[in-house]
Every structure is written in C-alpha cells, then in structure tokens.
C-alpha cells in the first residue's frame, strides 16, 4: 500500500507540471502582453516598460516559466491588481467558506442521491423508479445558476422561508475556524441561522451531483444485483434487506466513490456560479469578481488553486478506492 | 424477433422507436430546431433597435407572452432568437471536440508508442481541470466573446473523445478483420479510416449527442458570467445575467424564468436523445 501511495504521489508530478504549464501558457496567450493588460488603459508607456522589467517579461520564455514555477512552489500567486492583496492570502481567507459550501452540497448529494439510487434499482421499473429517473434527469439538465435563481425566488423572495444571501444575518458573528457551522456549534449560538443561510446555495450546488449519484448508484446496484453471488444469497433464503445491505451494497458503492471524487470538481467550478448568485464570500465569487474586473492574478490564482484541490481530492479518492477494493493490486 | 432480413440500421431504428426517452428527446430537439429555423420568419428581429422604454419590465400579457425586460424588449422574441445562438454554439463546439478528439484518439490507439504517451499526458492534464473551470480560464484570458466561448467549450470536451476513441481502437486493432487488412498490406490511413473508424462511430454519436447538452450548459454559464455572448445579443445565459446583475430578476422573474427554462429544455432534449441513441446503437451498454 505504501509503495502504491508513493507511486501515485510521483504520478502527480507530471500532472502538476502540466497544470502549471497550461496556466503559464494561458497567461502568455493574452493578446498583447500581461503587463499591458495588467495596467490597462491607465498605464503609460514607461509604466508598462517598468512592469515588464519587474515581471521579467523581457527574459527568455523558458526562464520565465521556471521563475513562475518557483513562485508557485513558494505559494506566491501574485497580488490582486484591484485590491493589491496577495492572492494566496485571500485564497486562504476565503477557502473555508467554499469548503463548507462544497461539503454541505456533497452531504445533500450523498444522503439523498445514494439511497434514491438504491431504491430505484431495487424497485426497478416501478413508478418509484420512473419518478426517480425523471427527477435525476431534470437534475443533470438544469444549469446551476438557473436553479440558484429559482430557489432564491421561491424560498427566499416569495415564501420568506430562508435568507437569500451571505453566510450569517448578524455582523457580530465571531469566526474561529472559518467554518461557520463548526463555529456556531463551538460557540453554541447562531447554529440555526448559519444552517438557514447554507441550505439554498448548498441545494443549488448539490443538485447536479445528487442527480448523477442517483443514476450511478442505480446502474451499479442493478449490475451487482444480477451477479451470481447475489442470486446465491437470495437462494439461501436470506431476507431481501440482508442481501441488499450486506451483499450487494458494498460492491455497488465502489464506482460511486470514484464519482464522488469527480463530482467534487463540478462542485468547485459550480461554486463560481452559485457563490456569485448567493453573495457567498468564498473563492468562487472572488474569481467572478476577478473576471469582471479583468483581475488576472485573481483568476489565475483561483484556477490553479481549484485545479490542485481537484487533483488532490481525486488522489485521495483513488487511494481510498484501492483500500476499499481488495481486487485492486497495488501495481 | 429479429429476422435475417433486417439490416443493422433497421434494428437500431426499431430499438430507438422502443425507447421512450429517445422519442421524447427527439421530439423536443425537433421543436427547438424548428424554433431556431423559424425565428427569423415568424419574428424578424434586430437586437440593436428593439428597445421600447415605455414598455419596461411588463409582466407576461397577450401582447408579450413572456413579458418584457428592463429595456422594454420582448422576452419571447429574444428567447426564440436565443435558440439560434445556443444550437449553433452547441453543435459547433461539439463538432470541434469530436473531430479533434477522435483524430487524436485514433492516432494514440493505433500507433501507440511515444505518441500515445504524449496524447495521454495532454488528456490527463485537461482532465485535471473541471471542464467549466477550464473554459472560464481560457475565455478569461483570450477575451470574452461568443466565438471564444464556443472554442473554449469545445476544447474542454476534447479529452472525453480522445479517451473514448483510444479505448475502442485498442480493442479493435486486435480483431481479425483489422489484422486481415493489415496482412493484406493495407496502409495505416486506410485501415484507420476504412476499417477502424466506422466501428467507433456508434458510441461517438451517442457521446456527441450528450455533449451538445453539456456544451449548451457551459456556453450559457460563460454567457452568465459575462464571458460568452455580449449584450445586446439574445443569448440565454447572457439574458439571465442581464436579469440578475440588473437587479430585476426577483421583482420581474419572467426575465429569468423563460430564458433559463429554455436552456434546461435544450439540455434535457439532447440528454434524452442521447439516452435513446444509446439504446439503439449500443444495446449492450449498461443504462
């Protein structure tokens, strides 16, 4: 297992090099050059020349790339051209908000998606199965930003059941960990308020993974249920519940684990849209501001950060998978 | 029962007609295509001269069945013309990724060696980015426009086709009919184009249909973020963005309800159609 983990970690290197290359290339594809774009129309010829010198844009491309990678490795992602705050500092400050939202969305997706997938498979071709199929089909077809607006219109604006935006109602909320749910539990106050703020964005963000998990769980479960060992278990006279929970489910959930990892990426990029709609102060809404302000270091930093998190999550999922499935040889 | 007289095409057609999702999907897709084709005939439209400030944010009525937006423009007309943009973006983006990805996948799977390693590395890196994020990154850098958004969405889909084609080629190249062509001295391009490519087509067609849905959502997302179609173009995502950033989405919900609904309908149509085509073309695939 250790050597497998080590090999997987080594395998990360070319991917991370690729990500850095891609982001570096993107920055150098900017029509004109980065210095001109960064300073915009405000920049004079002298200022642009000075910034070019400072950014090392006069150096050979390969050298520029190595400088860029060196900065990345030190966690130096530059500063926002708009607020002048270092990108890595702002990322660290905003990450808990995004992380909390993504976890909540995944929680909804898993707790609703997997059981409904199992139920649909066990009751195959019944009305229940059909309803679940229709809902999951709608779920994968609705754009996350449209769903966000719909939920906000229905539950916040019309029914007034839930707050429409931000993370808490009061400005006096003290944050210790950055994860407000955890904070509210530690401080024993504001829990209901924090959860109320979390529900709509998490629901908007979690719907697509929910729908996908339902579909995958259903098909994985159907495949397992048709296997000989399940038939044997049934033939032995075991109760259906035992067959499903003890024999079928464990194997059916294996592919589901992989999908959960992949969906995490959807969540993180979906966060850009969801956070924007619900004024959620995370990385996503910040990247959106970066886009509208043409603040390249912010967009670049956000993209690199999300891609690296996505790669790491998938690594963890793969390692988990290897532990869960004894058939996988740690080659 | 399948008789000996039936051609594979006929069998596939029969299977398609048995698939409920396929039929509904086809119906919806035809409806959307018709809307796109007939829009200029039924409601000639020039997005630059249609403002009517006396008619701002009016709710749906007989005259304006989807209401009007903050500039007094008829939402129904704009939604209709939006279908032209969304379909074009979806089809072109998928065509770009389908052609590029299939060619790269054929080459990687057939010639193996260092070419396969390089293409595999490229695929891994692309897949290291969530696709919407990659599209955002590309357009944020090369500049927001409908064409750039379309290209970006197309690029993000390429790895899907590389993987799919490569895996099929790997098993096809070992089959007898390919080995026989090889033994008869057929040149590689001929083997690839005449013998291998046709066998890879059914799953590719299914994937391409499903991709139109994904591409539509992603292009609309870029439009919503201000990275795709620019105002006053009646693109659905951009219409939602207008409504949201203009601050009238909640007070005049028809300005966002209808464009969003049509994005969803288009995506749903191609998802259903893709499911139906899978039943028809790839009957062994697990649903």
Interface residues (C-beta under 8 A of the other chain):
Chain A: X14 X15 X18 X19 X21 X22 X23 X26 X27 X29 X30 X31 X137 X138 X140 X141 X142 X143 X144 X145 X146 X149 X150 X152 X153 X157 X219 X222 X223 X265 X266 X268 X269 X270 X272 X273 X276 X277 X287 X288 X290 X291 X292 X296 X299 X300 X303 X306 X307 X310 X311
Chain B: X21 X121 X122 X124 X125 X128 X129 X130 X131 X132 X133 X136 X137 X138 X140 X141 X142 X143 X213 X217 X220 X221 X224 X225 X226 X227 X237 X240 X244 X249 X250 X253 X256 X257 X260 X261 X263 X264 X267 X268 X271 X272 X286 X287
